[in-house]
Amino acid sequence: MITRVVTAHLPVDLAEKLDGLALRLDRPKGWIIKQAVASYLALEEKRHRLTLEALADVDAKRTVDHAEIEAWAGSLDKPKRQRHTRKDR
């Protein structure tokens, strides 16, 4: 695998936590940072994909009316037998 050096300045408290984690896990700090960056990037890629999917839903008019959501949320305080479901309408 071809690699590239990337540097970053960390606040002292964060660097000290990294030092402690490296000792506890018996892993190099670079390995921990690589894992953290990979996890963060995967999470951000998923958020971006979900945002694009949501925007496509809006464009395709696959939305729920705000009043419908408020009615549903309001029904959550009522006993189950009094709640209205879509099937009841």
C-alpha positions, 0 to 999 in steps of 0.5 A: 500500500502506498502511503502519504504522511499527513501532519496535524496539530492536536490540542495537548489534552487530545494528544495525551488521550492518544498517548494513553490509548496507544499504551493501553492498546499496545498500538502505535499512535499512527495506527490509532489515528489511521483507524479514527480517520477511516471511521470518520470518513466512512461516517461522513460518506454515509451521511452524504449519501443519505443526504443525497437520497433524502434530497432525491425523495424530496424532488420525487415528492416522497414526503410526509406532510408536517400536520400528519407528523404533528398528529402522529406525535400528539397521539403518542401521549394517548393510550394505545387503543386511542391512537390513530394509525394510517389504517384507521383513516 
